[in-house]
Amino acid sequence: MPELTGNWRGRLFKKITHNKLNRKKIKNEVEQDFNILTQLALPGFTILSYLLVAMKRPEFGLIMSLLAQPFWLYSSWKAYRQLGQSGMFFTSIVITIIVGWGVINYWIL
């Protein structure tokens, strides 16, 4: 079995640190991509849902609104964690429940 010679602890520490930095960089890139998707999907689905309701198609407006809710929940959660915006997060949860009930009422019952 070969012996570890030289500065093996330093090389190992450098490799571990490099891997941690790469994982952190990848995580930041994924989070940044999801934030861009959120900034596009949130107004897109929300405006489309209001438009469909205004066009007397509330059953499809509810579906679009339900598609927007994960993005609203994510954005309001981030605002709550970073800025303490609890009212926005609570409102998003309540609206998700109401829209979910509307989808059940129109499409299932």
Secondary structure, DSSP 8 states (H G I E B T S, - for coil): -----SSHHHHHHHHHHHHHHHHHHHHHHHHHHHHHHHHHHHHHHHHHHHHHHHTT-HHHHHHHHHHHHHHHHHHHHHHHHHH--HHHHHHHHHHHHHHHHHHHHHHT-
